[in-house]
Amino acid sequence: MGHFYGHGRNHLFVPGPTNIPEEVIRAMNRNNENHRSPVITALTKTLLDDIKKIFKTTSGIPFLIPTTGTGAWESALTNTCSPGDRIVSFLIGQFSFLWIEQQKQLNFNVDVVESEWGQGADLDILASKIASDKTHTIKALCIVHNETTTGVTNDLTKVRKILDEFNHPALVIVDAVSSIGALDFRMDEWGVDVVVTSSQKALSLPTGMGIVCAGPKAIEASKSAKSLRAFFNWNGYLKCYKSETYWPYTPSIHLLYGLRAALDLIFEEGYENVILRHNRLAKATRLAVEAWGLKNCCQKEECYSASVTAVVVPPNIDSGEIVIKAWKKYNLSLGVGLNKVAGKVFRIGHIGHLNELQLLGCLAGVEMTLKDVGYPVKLGSGVAAASAYLQNNTPFIPSRI
Ligand SMILES: Cc1ncc(COP(=O)(O)O)c(C=O)c1O
């Protein structure tokens, strides 16, 4: 096609799809195989066992579905809820908005709790709704753990606390699309009933695998839920799990090998180290944003996201111009502002297969682009703030100690 990709590598700093490690690319560089062979059966078994470690669950049942995060949402909803069910859903950004739209299309009775974009889910309103719901009309809560639009992370322990306080049986359904594999996530400890994620985020795989993990209460609910579902019916998977054939339809062989390699890398680095790395890169990014004199779209420190930072630009600057200039001139891919914050924020995704020096390259590119669009930034200011922090806080690579 004669498409010139630029010298060196593209600095991919969107909050998904993310950079794919060479090991994962190599693991996927292979022919197709019979998905009914003992080799794929054995591989699948290891994946189902190991993915549970990423969700921190022993009682949850994972489904690796050929879909995206949007399909994983639908799988979670249609297997657990019935048309007309009251669902409390928090609207805090574009992804919670899209999920709510899907909930409405699936004919649930969606009770939307809206917050200003940049704020977390309003859990005071949740508490009052739960307190007054004596007859348990609320069947489920839908909450996005990490809202990728605004870089806001919700504290799920508080959600569980509210439900427990009132002994309320509502299912907790969580979108962890931009958090699983990057942020600490404890499905069992936090009492989450269904968690969804997708392959192209922190797991650093190509798009195409939606991952749903269902706890015992959700599996029980799936037996009586009346929503229409066919492709996404968990029953198909559960039957295949029983007979150890695993696949109700053809999986992407390549993504299975890719997931194996991705999980191996996570465990080699140490899952807790992966989470610490994400925290470190996020903190360094925030220090750079502060040094540039710009604001974080996330308005509360306790909600700062470890996987994405949305940076608010001054009103005279269009953030879309920053994103396109950074790509055209510096081969740096940043995330655009979406919906309500279009033109107002750009996003730095520090999620997945990234390290400190890559981040500094990204921050240098952002600084130069800010100058390009007329923002009076001192070149090097953000990089200096971030590198001072990283120099003090970056540990040795675990395998090189
Ligand atoms: C938090 C969140 N949920 C859901 C989605 C939708 O996932 P997908 O694009 O894989 O359907 C995204 C995508 O960016 C996301 O960030």
The ligand as an ORCA input file, in Angstrom:
! r2SCAN-3c Opt
* xyz 0 1
  C     -14.202      1.021     30.372
  C     -14.551      0.504     29.019
  N     -15.631     -0.274     28.879
  C     -15.991     -0.790     27.696
  C     -15.270     -0.512     26.561
  C     -15.728     -1.077     25.265
  O     -14.902     -2.117     24.896
  P     -14.772     -2.585     23.367
  O     -14.374     -1.395     22.573
  O     -13.753     -3.679     23.434
  O     -16.117     -3.115     22.953
  C     -14.122      0.282     26.647
  C     -13.327      0.583     25.448
  O     -12.460      1.402     25.441
  C     -13.758      0.799     27.904
  O     -12.677      1.579     28.041
*
